[in-house]
Amino acid sequence: MVRREPGPVHLTVPYGASAVSQVDRVVVHRSRAMDHIVVPTEPRRTARADTAVDLAVEEPDARAARRLLISLMTGGRLRPVDVEIRLSERSPRRYRRALRSAVQAVREGVHSALEDLYVVEVEQAHGLPTGGRQIPVSVDGVVLWEDVTYDRARLPLTVRLDGRTHLQAGRAFRDRRRANAAELAGRSRLVFGWDETNADPCGVAQEVASVMRRLGWGGSPRPCPRCPS
């Protein structure tokens, strides 16, 4: 879910229209593609996929654009296939590679901005093995889904990425049962939230690598530009 932040309302009108905003906090845009980006509602509005791409393109850099698009696609109301189609039919003016990589990441199992942060800043930046995403596990007869596991690298390690800002009783009980199930299965497990993954991905990578080496991984994490010298 993308946080609602204060800001102007954006209105899109056909290119050449004489519309001028006379109201504070309303921004008027003109588009040559109005016939292709609107859906038949009353009043007319731009399609979700087009809106998401336009918002991402306005981000200050490619990394922020990728993160925003992933947040929008994983919020439950925007399908990656729709974004992929719009990227092909209406190529964005910048961040093309980053936006296409965002679609691919969601297709490969990334379900949140936190999970994408972990993939890019922890695994890829430090040369760690690539984990499996959204792996089903049975707990008390119910199928639950682990964020990251490293069974494909023959390492019985589960990493959970907790983006919650508050604890719900039902979710807390389920997570405790899932943790106990992992322990009973002889699996190592680590849990990280947004704060530490965003502020110190190098420290997170070191912790993950330490457990991996204990489990038999013969590699070593490589330093990234953010790692202390």
Secondary structure as a PSIPRED ss2 file (coil, helix, strand):
# PSIPRED VFORMAT (PSIPRED V4.0)

   1 M C   1.000  0.000  0.000
   2 V C   1.000  0.000  0.000
   3 R C   1.000  0.000  0.000
   4 R C   1.000  0.000  0.000
   5 E C   1.000  0.000  0.000
   6 P C   1.000  0.000  0.000
   7 G C   1.000  0.000  0.000
   8 P C   1.000  0.000  0.000
   9 V E   0.000  0.000  1.000
  10 H E   0.000  0.000  1.000
  11 L E   0.000  0.000  1.000
  12 T E   0.000  0.000  1.000
  13 V E   0.000  0.000  1.000
  14 P E   0.000  0.000  1.000
  15 Y C   1.000  0.000  0.000
  16 G C   1.000  0.000  0.000
  17 A C   1.000  0.000  0.000
  18 S C   1.000  0.000  0.000
  19 A C   1.000  0.000  0.000
  20 V C   1.000  0.000  0.000
  21 S C   1.000  0.000  0.000
  22 Q C   1.000  0.000  0.000
  23 V C   1.000  0.000  0.000
  24 D C   1.000  0.000  0.000
  25 R C   1.000  0.000  0.000
  26 V E   0.000  0.000  1.000
  27 V E   0.000  0.000  1.000
  28 V E   0.000  0.000  1.000
  29 H E   0.000  0.000  1.000
  30 R E   0.000  0.000  1.000
  31 S E   0.000  0.000  1.000
  32 R C   1.000  0.000  0.000
  33 A C   1.000  0.000  0.000
  34 M H   0.000  1.000  0.000
  35 D H   0.000  1.000  0.000
  36 H H   0.000  1.000  0.000
  37 I H   0.000  1.000  0.000
  38 V E   0.000  0.000  1.000
  39 V E   0.000  0.000  1.000
  40 P C   1.000  0.000  0.000
  41 T C   1.000  0.000  0.000
  42 E C   1.000  0.000  0.000
  43 P C   1.000  0.000  0.000
  44 R C   1.000  0.000  0.000
  45 R E   0.000  0.000  1.000
  46 T E   0.000  0.000  1.000
  47 A C   1.000  0.000  0.000
  48 R H   0.000  1.000  0.000
  49 A H   0.000  1.000  0.000
  50 D H   0.000  1.000  0.000
  51 T H   0.000  1.000  0.000
  52 A H   0.000  1.000  0.000
  53 V H   0.000  1.000  0.000
  54 D H   0.000  1.000  0.000
  55 L H   0.000  1.000  0.000
  56 A H   0.000  1.000  0.000
  57 V H   0.000  1.000  0.000
  58 E C   1.000  0.000  0.000
  59 E C   1.000  0.000  0.000
  60 P C   1.000  0.000  0.000
  61 D C   1.000  0.000  0.000
  62 A H   0.000  1.000  0.000
  63 R H   0.000  1.000  0.000
  64 A H   0.000  1.000  0.000
  65 A H   0.000  1.000  0.000
  66 R H   0.000  1.000  0.000
  67 R H   0.000  1.000  0.000
  68 L H   0.000  1.000  0.000
  69 L H   0.000  1.000  0.000
  70 I H   0.000  1.000  0.000
  71 S H   0.000  1.000  0.000
  72 L H   0.000  1.000  0.000
  73 M H   0.000  1.000  0.000
  74 T C   1.000  0.000  0.000
  75 G C   1.000  0.000  0.000
  76 G C   1.000  0.000  0.000
  77 R C   1.000  0.000  0.000
  78 L C   1.000  0.000  0.000
  79 R C   1.000  0.000  0.000
  80 P H   0.000  1.000  0.000
  81 V H   0.000  1.000  0.000
  82 D H   0.000  1.000  0.000
  83 V H   0.000  1.000  0.000
  84 E H   0.000  1.000  0.000
  85 I H   0.000  1.000  0.000
  86 R H   0.000  1.000  0.000
  87 L H   0.000  1.000  0.000
  88 S H   0.000  1.000  0.000
  89 E H   0.000  1.000  0.000
  90 R C   1.000  0.000  0.000
  91 S C   1.000  0.000  0.000
  92 P C   1.000  0.000  0.000
  93 R C   1.000  0.000  0.000
  94 R C   1.000  0.000  0.000
  95 Y C   1.000  0.000  0.000
  96 R H   0.000  1.000  0.000
  97 R H   0.000  1.000  0.000
  98 A H   0.000  1.000  0.000
  99 L H   0.000  1.000  0.000
 100 R H   0.000  1.000  0.000
 101 S H   0.000  1.000  0.000
 102 A H   0.000  1.000  0.000
 103 V H   0.000  1.000  0.000
 104 Q H   0.000  1.000  0.000
 105 A H   0.000  1.000  0.000
 106 V H   0.000  1.000  0.000
 107 R H   0.000  1.000  0.000
 108 E C   1.000  0.000  0.000
 109 G C   1.000  0.000  0.000
 110 V C   1.000  0.000  0.000
 111 H C   1.000  0.000  0.000
 112 S C   1.000  0.000  0.000
 113 A H   0.000  1.000  0.000
 114 L H   0.000  1.000  0.000
 115 E H   0.000  1.000  0.000
 116 D H   0.000  1.000  0.000
 117 L H   0.000  1.000  0.000
 118 Y H   0.000  1.000  0.000
 119 V H   0.000  1.000  0.000
 120 V H   0.000  1.000  0.000
 121 E H   0.000  1.000  0.000
 122 V H   0.000  1.000  0.000
 123 E H   0.000  1.000  0.000
 124 Q H   0.000  1.000  0.000
 125 A H   0.000  1.000  0.000
 126 H H   0.000  1.000  0.000
 127 G C   1.000  0.000  0.000
 128 L C   1.000  0.000  0.000
 129 P C   1.000  0.000  0.000
 130 T C   1.000  0.000  0.000
 131 G C   1.000  0.000  0.000
 132 G E   0.000  0.000  1.000
 133 R E   0.000  0.000  1.000
 134 Q E   0.000  0.000  1.000
 135 I E   0.000  0.000  1.000
 136 P E   0.000  0.000  1.000
 137 V E   0.000  0.000  1.000
 138 S E   0.000  0.000  1.000
 139 V E   0.000  0.000  1.000
 140 D C   1.000  0.000  0.000
 141 G C   1.000  0.000  0.000
 142 V E   0.000  0.000  1.000
 143 V E   0.000  0.000  1.000
 144 L E   0.000  0.000  1.000
 145 W E   0.000  0.000  1.000
 146 E E   0.000  0.000  1.000
 147 D E   0.000  0.000  1.000
 148 V E   0.000  0.000  1.000
 149 T E   0.000  0.000  1.000
 150 Y C   1.000  0.000  0.000
 151 D H   0.000  1.000  0.000
 152 R H   0.000  1.000  0.000
 153 A H   0.000  1.000  0.000
 154 R C   1.000  0.000  0.000
 155 L C   1.000  0.000  0.000
 156 P C   1.000  0.000  0.000
 157 L E   0.000  0.000  1.000
 158 T E   0.000  0.000  1.000
 159 V E   0.000  0.000  1.000
 160 R E   0.000  0.000  1.000
 161 L E   0.000  0.000  1.000
 162 D E   0.000  0.000  1.000
 163 G C   1.000  0.000  0.000
 164 R C   1.000  0.000  0.000
 165 T C   1.000  0.000  0.000
 166 H C   1.000  0.000  0.000
 167 L C   1.000  0.000  0.000
 168 Q C   1.000  0.000  0.000
 169 A H   0.000  1.000  0.000
 170 G H   0.000  1.000  0.000
 171 R H   0.000  1.000  0.000
 172 A H   0.000  1.000  0.000
 173 F H   0.000  1.000  0.000
 174 R H   0.000  1.000  0.000
 175 D H   0.000  1.000  0.000
 176 R H   0.000  1.000  0.000
 177 R H   0.000  1.000  0.000
 178 R H   0.000  1.000  0.000
 179 A H   0.000  1.000  0.000
 180 N H   0.000  1.000  0.000
 181 A H   0.000  1.000  0.000
 182 A H   0.000  1.000  0.000
 183 E H   0.000  1.000  0.000
 184 L H   0.000  1.000  0.000
 185 A C   1.000  0.000  0.000
 186 G C   1.000  0.000  0.000
 187 R C   1.000  0.000  0.000
 188 S E   0.000  0.000  1.000
 189 R E   0.000  0.000  1.000
 190 L E   0.000  0.000  1.000
 191 V E   0.000  0.000  1.000
 192 F E   0.000  0.000  1.000
 193 G E   0.000  0.000  1.000
 194 W H   0.000  1.000  0.000
 195 D H   0.000  1.000  0.000
 196 E H   0.000  1.000  0.000
 197 T H   0.000  1.000  0.000
 198 N H   0.000  1.000  0.000
 199 A H   0.000  1.000  0.000
 200 D C   1.000  0.000  0.000
 201 P H   0.000  1.000  0.000
 202 C H   0.000  1.000  0.000
 203 G H   0.000  1.000  0.000
 204 V H   0.000  1.000  0.000
 205 A H   0.000  1.000  0.000
 206 Q H   0.000  1.000  0.000
 207 E H   0.000  1.000  0.000
 208 V H   0.000  1.000  0.000
 209 A H   0.000  1.000  0.000
 210 S H   0.000  1.000  0.000
 211 V H   0.000  1.000  0.000
 212 M H   0.000  1.000  0.000
 213 R H   0.000  1.000  0.000
 214 R H   0.000  1.000  0.000
 215 L C   1.000  0.000  0.000
 216 G C   1.000  0.000  0.000
 217 W C   1.000  0.000  0.000
 218 G C   1.000  0.000  0.000
 219 G C   1.000  0.000  0.000
 220 S C   1.000  0.000  0.000
 221 P C   1.000  0.000  0.000
 222 R C   1.000  0.000  0.000
 223 P C   1.000  0.000  0.000
 224 C C   1.000  0.000  0.000
 225 P C   1.000  0.000  0.000
 226 R C   1.000  0.000  0.000
 227 C C   1.000  0.000  0.000
 228 P C   1.000  0.000  0.000
 229 S C   1.000  0.000  0.000
